């Protein structure tokens, strides 16, 4: 497999085992959680087929690859879903940033070859830019899931991205300099699992090199990170208040929310 179950507390911290933090984003049903499980090499995130998302909030899991590289994977709920309200999305982005303590090394935009690619691509571009800023495209890798279906139809990813490739999808691939990889999250073949994870990590490492070894942490990201820390500190203070009525605590929380 691409990874194995390990005791996080016993991980070595030498420079040779540089951590990579990856964030999975995309709409519900595209296979974010299943892709995360493929990267980790174990069923760490809840994943099942269906119209409603299983992932309700950001969650981070980690693994160590065979070469000793530590990989943190952050799974997110459907932040691009039309049903997601702005308050929920903002809260999850703050949480995601708080988890990525040393910055984000790659943003994995997940699409499924099973779903028709209509307006989803354009919406994804707008959402990513709104949530993370334009520089996020320098760290973006597109992951296509459903590799097993392409194989069943004797198709390759190149066939799928052929002359009839939708314009929004072409634009996305141009923005991320054509960094893309195909995943078969249902395969039982160990060699296939290892190969697809290896291709992804190779792209992640190229992203890091192209960005001068610096993870994604532009000015907007840094400010949001400060806000996340401050918000967490305030939340701890509020939750630990004693001697205040529920109404007073509720009012204080509402003031924090507005600020």
N, C-alpha and C positions, 0 to 999 in steps of 0.2 A: 504493500500500500504506500500512498504518498506520505503517511505519517503513522505514528503509533501512540497508544495511550501512555502518558508519562506522569510522574509526580512533579507538578510545577515547582514546588518548593525545593526540589533537589536539582533543578536545572543549573548547569554551569553558566557562568556569566562572563566568560572570557570574550575578548573582542572577536575571536574567530567565529563565535556563535552569535553574530549580529542579528538582532530581532527584526522581523519584517511585520508591519501591521497593515492588514488588508481590510477594506470595508466593502461589504456587498450591498449594492443598491439596485433597485429595479421595482417593477410592479409586482403585485401579488400574483402568484401562479407561474412565474417565470423560472422558478427553481433556485432561488437564492440559498435557502437553507440546505437543500440537497447538494448544491455546489460547495457550500461550506463544509459539509460532511465529507465530501470527496477530497477536499484539500487536507482536512484534519486526519483522514484515514479512519474515521470512526463516526458513529451516529451520535453526535454531540448536540445538534440542533434538531428540534422537532420538525418533521417534514412529511407532508402527505398531499395527494392530489385533491383538488377541490377549488371552488370559486372563492371561498373565504380564506384569508391568510391565517396560518398557524402561529407565525411569529407576531407577538403583540407588542414587544418592546425590544430595544437594542440589547444584544447579548454578546459577550466575547468569550471565545474558547481559544486554546493554544495547543500547539503540538511541536515536536522536534522531528525534523526530517532526517533521513538516513545520513546526510552529510553534516549533521549537527546544527543546522540552521533552525532557529526558533521562529515560528510563524504564529502571529496572533491574527485571528479571524473575527471580525465584528459583523454579525448578522443584524440586519435592520428590518423593521416591518415595511409594508408597502408605502413608502414615503411619497411615491409618485401617484398613488391611487387617487382618483377623483373624489373618493369618499373621505379621504384624510383631511381633517380640518387643520388650519394653520397653527393653532395652539398646540395640537398633538405633534405636528411635524417639528415645530420649534423646540419642544421639550425633548424629543428624541435626538435631534441634532446636537443639543447641548450635552445629552447623555453620551452620545457617540464620541464627541470631542473629549469629554472627560475620561473615557476609556482609553483613547489614543494618547497616552501621556507623552510620548516622544514624537508625536506627529503621525501622519498617515503616509505610508510608502506607496500605496496604490489603491485606487478606487476601482472596484470591479463592477462594471455596469452589466447586469445580467439580462439577456433576452432569451426567449425560447423559440426555436425554429418551428415549434408546433403551432404557435400563435401567429395570426396574421399581423404583419407589421404595417399598421395603418398610420394613425397619428401618434402612436406611442413614441416614436423616435424623436419627433419635434418636441413633444411634451417633456421627454427625458432631458433634452438639451437645456430647455428653459428651466426645469427644476434643478438640475445640477448647478447651473450658473447662479441661480437665485440662492441656493442653499450654501454653496461652497466658494462662489466666485469664479471668474473666468480661468484662473490658473489651474483649476482642478483638471482641466483637459490635458494638461501636461503630465498628469499622474493617472490618467484613465486607461483602463484595459477593458475591452468588450469581451464578455464571456457568453458564448452561445451554448445553450443546453439543448438536449434532445438529439445528441449525436447518434444514438441508437436508431432513431427514426430515419435519419439521413442514410445510415448504413443499410437499413432494410430496403430503402428505395434506390440503392446503388448510387447515392449522391455523395459528393464531398462538400465541404464548406465553401469551396471555390465555386461549385455549381450553384449553391444556394445564393451566393453573392454575385451571381452572374449579371448579364446585361439588364435584366429586369429588376435588379435590386432597387428598392424604393429610395427616392431622393433623400429623405431624412436619415435613413440608415447610412447612405454614402457620406452624408455630411458628418455624422458622428465618427465614422471611421477615419475621415480626413482630419477631424479635430484631434484625434488621438494617434495620428500618424500610422493608422492601419494596424494598431496593436490589437490582435484578437486571437482567441483560442476556442476550440470546440471541446465541450465536455459531454461525456456519456456517464451520467450519474447512476445508471442502472447496471452498468457492466459488472460482471463477476470476475473478469479477467484481470489478474494482478498486474500484468505487464501494461495493459491499457490504462489502468488507474495510475500507475507510476509515471507513464509517459505523459499523460495530460497534465498532471500536477507539475512535472518537470518543465514542460513547455511554459506553463503559467509562471513559475518561479523565475525562469529565465527572462521572461518579459518584465517581471517585477524588478529584477536586478538591472535590466537595461534602462528602465524608467529612473531608477536611483542614480545610475551613472549619468544619464542625460540631464538630470537636475542637480549635478554637482555634488551628489551624495547627501543632499538635503531632503528630508521628508516634507510633505506638504504642510506648511505652517505659515501662510502669508499673513498679512496684517489683520485681515478680517478673521481668519482662523484664530490668531493669537488673542484677539479681543474677545471672541466668543469663548475661548478657553478660560480666560480670566473670569468672564461672567459666569461660566459653569462652576468654577471653584468657589466664587463668592456666593452663588446661589446655593450650592451644597452646604457651605458653612452656615448660611442663614437658616437653611432648612433644619440643620442639626440643632441650632439654637432654639428655633421655634418648637421643634418636637420635644425638647427637653424642658420647656417652661413648666413651672409648677406654681400653683396658686392663682392662675388665670382661668377665667371661665372659657368654655368652648367658644362662645360668641366672640370674646376678645381675641382668642388665638386665631379664629377664623378671619376676623377683620385684619389682623396683622399679616396673615398669609395672603389675603386679597391685595393688600398694599404692596407686598413683595412681588406678587404676580404682575401688577400694573407697572411697577418700576422695571 
